[in-house]
Amino acid sequence: MSAASHRAEAAKSQPARTARDFYVQLMRGSQPRPALLAERERWLRSVRVEGREERLFEFELLVRAIERSFQLHNLPLDASSQTVDFTETLKDLKDAMSQAIRLARRLLDPGHEQKLVFRRYLGSRAVDDRVRRALLEDELEQQTPSDSLFLLAQSFESMCVVVDNLLGLPSVGQRVFHEVGSLTVRAILQNRFFRPSRPLEFCLEFDRIRSVGVLDALRLLPDPERELFTTSFLGLFRLLHSLGYLHLDPERPLERRGRVLLSLVQSEALTLARYLRNEVAPRTATRTWQHAALRAARAVAQKTRTLSRALSGEGALDDERLRGAARDFTALFEGAVVELARAVEARGASEGFTRLVAPALVAQRLRNDLWVSAELAREAAAVLEGRTDASVQLRALLRFLDYFQDGSYQLLRYGDLEAVDRFLSIAGEAAQSLDGPLARSRLGEDCALFGDSAEALFLRIGRRSEITGRRFDRAHAEAVLDRFRAG
């Protein structure tokens, strides 16, 4: 059976699945501590800092890179060398820790950080051992994400002092490097809320598949292929997101931490290649999918090993070699995205990566779906205010929300998810039990509020630079609206 017919048969036989539930379950299922993850999400939504999601992504990227960089096989070292001096490597890691400290301070509420600093000061000055011990234990408990973030930043500050002193030595041998790594990794892994994710663990805050064509194709895949390919695409898009922090402008010197990030990319690329080869290919139902997974796995593994050997070869590890490796990795992962996108028949895959992820297409899809959402929500609200049967309008709204979640939900920015999540948690249950005028009135108010939120998002997206000058296709949006009204 071909991939297309297998997918069509599976789509007919399977119950409807919403992307919100699917992606949340996939990401929560990849995380070993879902309760802590939920608490951290609540904390992040309370952070009043511009670009909070990107700052957190960069922070966690650096923490993950620092932890992995103390594993020797992830470092660009010449295996033929008899003695290795880790001085330059420690300089790179110190720069990564310093940037992580800066990011942590930006994410911390200034008042709360001052309180934590003062508490630590009291602990260092307390005469009574019982008071000192109580303050220390309180700090180590990490009751909130802010406590946890502060503690990790403090640990990095302490390690930077140690590294500064080691850099004064004529050379730093492997034994010293290993012990510094043991202390650093222990501080990272003992952190309660910011322990770095393992490979192929994802977070709803910043892991996205920002391609309309890929999302539409994944929605139609049967199980288990949907989960397998979604995980693969999430892994590839995360690697591309990570490479974005390696500034490739030739006029700007490359930060030392760029070497640490590149080591992480090498490590996670090989992990993803093994996943494609050992899990995706054997568990997919058609030869098309199997061969695509194997081709992508082979290309990623071979090219990553080639780049790793080039980086560990003789000669200084200069900026140009690092920039060249970053460009090669970017082309490699973009090619793997296209390879898999063609296999799942994603719209636009034949035109290449740029077309697949075109920001204008993302913005147009979002505008279209948000406009339809607002219209259907207001229609439901208007009927619920009266005494007539609202089941037709509610069914149309809920059907569209299922469709919305299978595509546009993943295209929203994290800060825009809260209003959508709040309404989705209400609408499904409320529509099943509209007993009495009070329940109708409450649901009507919720529908009206959601309509306003969707319209506000619609207007905000219309002001984005990638959509400037593009007319909203109202005729197409009205056709979609009519299709869901008709059922």
C-alpha positions in Angstrom: 0.0 0.0 0.0 1.3 3.5 -0.9 1.9 6.2 1.7 -1.1 8.2 0.4 -3.6 5.4 0.5 -2.3 4.2 3.9 -2.8 7.7 5.3 -6.3 8.1 3.8 -7.4 4.7 5.2 -6.1 5.6 8.6 -7.7 9.0 8.6 -11.1 7.4 7.9 -10.8 4.8 10.6 -9.4 6.9 13.4 -11.3 9.3 15.8 -10.6 13.0 15.5 -7.6 14.1 17.4 -6.8 17.7 18.3 -3.3 19.1 17.9 -3.4 20.8 21.2 -3.9 17.5 23.1 -1.5 15.7 20.7 1.4 18.1 21.1 0.9 18.7 24.8 0.8 14.9 25.4 3.8 14.3 23.2 5.8 17.0 25.0 4.6 16.1 28.5 5.2 12.4 27.7 8.8 13.2 26.7 9.4 14.9 30.1 10.0 12.9 33.2 8.6 15.6 35.6 5.3 16.9 34.2 4.2 18.5 37.5 7.3 20.6 37.7 7.0 21.5 34.0 3.4 22.8 34.5 4.6 24.9 37.5 7.4 26.3 35.4 5.0 27.2 32.6 2.9 29.2 35.1 6.1 31.0 36.3 7.1 31.9 32.7 3.7 33.4 32.0 4.2 35.6 35.0 7.6 36.9 33.8 7.2 40.5 32.5 10.3 40.6 30.3 10.3 41.2 26.5 11.2 38.1 24.6 10.9 35.9 27.7 10.5 32.6 25.7 13.6 33.3 23.6 15.6 34.2 26.7 14.6 31.0 28.4 15.4 29.0 25.3 18.9 30.5 25.1 19.4 29.9 28.8 18.4 26.2 28.6 20.4 25.8 25.4 23.5 27.0 27.2 22.9 24.9 30.3 22.4 21.8 28.1 25.6 22.7 26.1 27.6 23.2 29.3 26.5 19.9 30.7 27.3 18.0 27.5 30.6 19.7 26.9 32.2 18.0 29.8 31.8 14.7 28.0 35.0 14.4 26.0 33.4 12.7 23.0 31.4 15.9 22.4 34.5 18.2 22.3 36.4 19.0 19.1 39.7 17.4 20.3 42.4 15.7 18.4 42.4 12.1 19.5 45.9 11.5 18.3 47.4 14.1 20.7 49.2 12.6 23.6 48.5 15.5 26.0 45.5 17.8 25.8 45.5 21.3 27.3 41.9 22.3 28.2 42.7 26.0 28.8 40.9 27.1 25.6 37.9 24.8 26.3 37.5 26.3 29.8 37.6 29.8 28.4 34.7 28.8 26.1 32.7 27.2 28.9 33.3 30.3 31.1 31.8 32.5 28.4 28.8 30.2 28.1 28.3 30.3 31.9 28.6 34.1 32.0 25.9 34.5 29.3 23.7 32.0 31.2 24.1 34.2 34.3 23.1 37.3 32.4 20.0 35.6 31.0 19.0 34.3 34.4 19.2 37.8 35.9 17.0 39.1 33.1 14.4 36.5 33.8 14.4 37.0 37.5 12.1 39.6 39.1 14.5 42.3 40.5 12.7 42.4 43.8 12.7 38.7 44.2 16.4 38.5 43.2 17.3 41.1 45.8 15.4 39.1 48.4 17.4 35.9 47.5 20.7 37.7 47.5 19.9 39.2 51.0 18.9 35.7 52.3 22.3 34.3 51.0 24.1 37.2 52.7 22.4 36.5 56.0 23.3 32.8 55.7 27.0 33.8 55.3 26.9 36.2 58.3 24.7 34.3 60.8 26.6 33.4 64.0 24.1 30.8 65.1 24.8 27.5 63.2 21.1 26.6 63.4 20.1 29.8 61.6 22.8 29.3 59.0 21.8 25.7 58.4 18.1 26.6 58.1 18.8 29.4 55.5 21.0 27.0 53.5 18.4 24.2 53.5 15.7 26.8 52.5 17.8 27.8 49.5 18.5 24.3 48.4 14.8 23.3 48.6 14.1 25.4 45.4 10.4 25.8 46.2 9.8 28.0 43.2 11.2 28.3 39.6 12.7 31.7 40.7 14.6 30.0 43.6 15.8 27.3 41.2 17.0 29.8 38.6 18.8 31.9 41.2 20.6 28.9 42.6 21.8 27.7 39.2 23.1 31.2 38.4 24.9 31.4 41.7 26.5 28.0 41.0 27.7 29.2 37.7 29.2 32.3 39.3 31.1 30.1 41.8 32.4 28.0 38.9 33.5 31.1 37.0 35.7 32.1 39.9 37.3 28.6 40.1 37.8 28.6 36.3 39.4 32.1 36.4 42.0 30.8 38.8 42.7 27.7 36.8 43.3 29.8 33.7 46.3 31.3 35.5 48.0 27.9 35.3 50.5 27.1 32.5 48.1 24.3 31.3 44.9 22.6 32.4 45.1 18.8 32.2 42.3 16.3 31.7 42.0 15.3 35.5 41.4 19.0 36.5 39.0 19.5 33.6 37.1 16.3 34.6 36.7 17.4 38.3 35.5 20.9 37.3 33.0 19.1 35.0 31.8 16.8 37.8 31.1 19.8 40.1 29.3 21.7 37.3 27.2 18.9 36.0 26.2 17.9 39.6 25.0 21.5 40.2 23.0 21.4 36.9 21.4 18.0 37.4 20.5 18.8 41.0 18.5 21.8 39.9 14.8 21.2 40.4 13.2 23.3 37.6 16.0 24.0 35.1 17.6 20.6 34.9 18.4 20.4 31.1 16.2 18.3 28.9 17.5 15.1 27.5 17.7 14.7 23.7 14.3 14.5 22.1 12.6 16.1 25.1 10.5 19.1 24.2 8.8 22.1 25.8 5.7 23.8 24.7 7.2 27.1 25.5 9.6 27.2 22.5 9.5 24.0 20.5 7.4 24.5 17.4 7.0 23.2 13.8 6.6 26.5 12.0 5.5 25.2 8.7 1.9 25.2 7.5 2.6 22.4 4.9 4.3 20.1 7.4 1.6 20.6 10.1 -1.2 19.9 7.6 0.6 16.7 6.5 1.3 15.5 10.0 -2.4 15.9 10.9 -3.3 13.3 8.4 -0.7 10.7 9.4 -1.9 7.5 11.2 -0.4 6.4 14.5 2.4 5.6 15.3 3.8 7.5 12.3 2.3 10.8 13.4 4.3 10.8 16.7 7.4 9.4 15.1 7.6 12.1 12.3 6.4 14.9 14.6 9.3 14.1 17.0 11.7 14.0 14.1 10.5 17.4 12.8 10.6 18.9 16.3 14.2 17.7 16.7 15.3 19.2 13.4 13.6 22.5 14.0 15.1 22.7 17.5 18.6 22.1 16.0 18.0 24.9 13.5 16.7 27.2 16.3 19.9 26.4 18.2 22.1 27.3 15.3 20.5 30.7 15.2 22.5 31.6 18.3 25.8 31.2 16.4 26.0 34.7 14.9 27.5 34.2 11.4 28.0 37.9 10.5 31.6 38.0 9.3 31.9 41.6 10.6 31.2 40.5 14.1 33.6 38.2 16.1 32.2 34.9 17.1 31.6 34.5 20.8 33.6 31.8 22.5 30.4 30.1 23.7 29.7 29.5 20.0 32.1 26.5 20.2 30.2 25.1 23.1 26.9 25.4 21.3 28.4 23.7 18.2 29.5 20.8 20.3 25.9 20.4 21.5 24.6 20.5 18.0 27.0 17.7 17.0 25.8 15.6 19.9 22.1 16.1 19.4 22.4 15.6 15.6 23.9 12.1 16.1 21.1 11.3 18.6 18.5 12.3 16.1 20.1 10.3 13.4 20.0 7.2 15.6 16.3 7.9 16.4 15.5 8.1 12.6 17.4 4.9 11.9 16.5 2.7 14.9 12.9 3.9 15.7 11.3 5.8 12.9 12.3 3.5 10.0 11.5 0.2 11.6 8.1 1.3 12.9 6.7 3.0 9.8 4.2 1.1 7.6 5.3 2.0 4.1 8.6 1.9 2.1 8.3 5.5 1.2 8.4 6.5 4.9 11.1 4.0 5.8 13.4 5.0 3.0 13.0 8.7 3.8 13.8 8.1 7.4 16.9 6.0 6.5 18.1 8.6 4.0 17.8 11.4 6.4 19.5 9.4 9.2 22.4 8.5 6.9 22.9 12.0 5.7 22.8 13.6 9.2 25.1 11.0 10.7 27.7 11.0 7.9 27.9 14.8 7.5 28.0 15.3 11.3 30.9 13.0 11.7 32.7 14.6 8.8 32.2 18.1 10.3 33.3 16.8 13.7 36.6 15.4 12.2 37.2 18.7 10.5 36.7 20.7 13.7 39.0 18.4 15.6 41.8 18.4 13.0 45.1 20.2 13.3 45.3 24.0 13.4 43.6 26.7 15.3 39.9 26.5 15.7 39.3 29.9 14.1 36.1 31.7 13.6 35.9 31.0 9.9 36.1 27.2 10.4 33.3 27.5 13.0 31.1 29.7 10.8 31.6 27.2 7.9 30.6 24.3 10.2 27.5 26.2 11.3 26.5 26.9 7.7 27.0 23.3 6.8 24.9 22.1 9.7 22.2 24.5 8.8 22.1 23.2 5.2 22.2 19.6 6.5 19.2 20.0 8.8 17.2 22.0 6.3 17.8 19.3 3.7 16.6 16.6 6.3 13.4 18.6 6.9 12.7 18.7 3.1 13.5 15.0 2.8 10.9 14.1 5.5 8.4 16.7 4.3 8.4 15.1 0.8 7.8 11.7 2.3 4.7 12.8 4.2 3.6 14.9 1.2 3.8 18.3 2.8 2.6 21.1 0.6 5.5 23.1 -0.7 8.2 20.5 0.0 9.1 20.2 -3.7 9.9 23.9 -3.7 12.5 23.6 -0.9 13.0 24.6 2.7 12.5 28.4 2.2 9.0 27.8 0.8 8.1 25.3 3.5 8.8 27.8 6.3 7.8 31.1 4.6 6.8 33.5 7.3 4.2 35.1 5.0 2.4 31.8 4.7 2.4 31.3 8.4 1.0 34.8 9.0 -1.6 34.4 6.3 -2.8 31.1 7.7 -3.0 32.5 11.2 -5.0 35.6 10.1 -7.4 33.4 8.2 -8.1 31.0 11.0 -8.3 33.7 13.7 -10.8 35.7 11.7 -13.0 32.5 11.3 -12.6 31.7 15.0 -13.8 35.2 16.0 -16.8 35.0 13.7 -17.9 31.6 14.9 -17.3 32.5 18.5 -19.5 35.6 18.2 -22.2 33.8 16.4 -22.3 31.2 19.2 -22.3 34.0 21.8 -25.2 35.8 20.1 -27.4 32.6 20.1 -26.5 31.7 23.7 -27.8 35.1 24.8 -31.3 34.2 23.7 -33.4 31.1 24.3 -33.1 29.3 21.0 -31.2 26.1 20.5 -27.4 26.9 20.1 -26.3 23.4 19.3 -25.6 24.1 15.6 -23.4 27.1 16.3 -21.5 25.3 19.1 -20.9 22.3 16.9 -19.6 24.5 14.1 -17.3 26.4 16.6 -16.0 23.2 18.2 -15.4 21.6 14.7 -13.4 24.6 13.7 -11.4 24.6 16.9 -10.4 21.0 16.2 -9.2 22.1 12.8 -7.5 25.2 14.3 -5.6 23.1 16.8 -4.3 20.8 14.2 -2.5 23.6 12.4 -2.6 27.2 13.5 -2.2 26.4 17.2 1.4 25.3 16.6 2.0 28.5 14.6 1.1 30.8 17.5 3.7 32.4 19.7 3.9 31.1 23.2 2.6 34.3 24.7 -0.5 34.1 22.6 -1.5 30.6 23.7 -2.9 31.5 27.1 -6.2 33.0 25.8 -6.7 30.1 23.4 -5.9 27.5 26.1 -8.3 29.1 28.6 -11.2 29.0 26.1 -10.4 25.5 24.9 -10.5 24.1 28.5 -13.9 25.6 28.9 -15.7 25.2 25.6 -15.7 21.4 25.2 -17.1 20.6 28.6 -19.5 23.5 28.7 -21.1 22.6 25.4 -21.9 19.1 26.7 -24.0 20.4 29.6 -25.9 23.6 28.9 -28.3 23.1 31.7 -30.1 26.2 32.7 -29.8 29.9 31.7 -26.8 30.5 34.0 -24.7 27.9 32.1 -25.8 29.4 28.8 -25.0 32.9 29.9 -21.5 31.9 31.1 -20.6 30.1 28.0 -21.9 33.0 25.9 -19.7 35.4 27.8 -16.7 33.0 27.3 -17.4 32.8 23.6 -17.6 36.6 23.3 -14.4 37.1 25.2 -12.7 34.5 23.0 -14.0 36.2 19.9 -12.4 39.5 21.1 -9.1 37.8 21.9 -9.0 36.1 18.4 -9.8 39.5 16.7 -7.0 41.2 18.7 -4.6 38.5 17.7 -5.8 38.9 14.1 -5.0 42.6 14.1 -1.7 42.1 15.8 -0.5 39.6 13.2 -1.6 41.9 10.4 1.0 44.4 11.7 3.9 42.0 11.4 6.6 43.0 8.9 6.3 39.7 6.8 2.6 40.4 6.1 2.9 44.2 5.4 1.4 45.0 2.0 -0.5 41.7 1.7 -4.2 42.0 1.6 -6.3 39.8 3.8 -8.1 37.2 1.6 -11.6 37.7 3.1 -13.3 35.7 0.3 -11.2 32.6 1.2 -11.8 33.1 4.9 -15.6 33.4 4.3 -15.5 30.2 2.2 -13.8 28.4 5.2 -16.4 29.9 7.5 -19.3 28.7 5.3 -17.8 25.2 5.1 -17.8 24.9 8.9 -21.2 26.5 9.3 -22.6 23.8 6.9 -21.0 21.0 8.9 
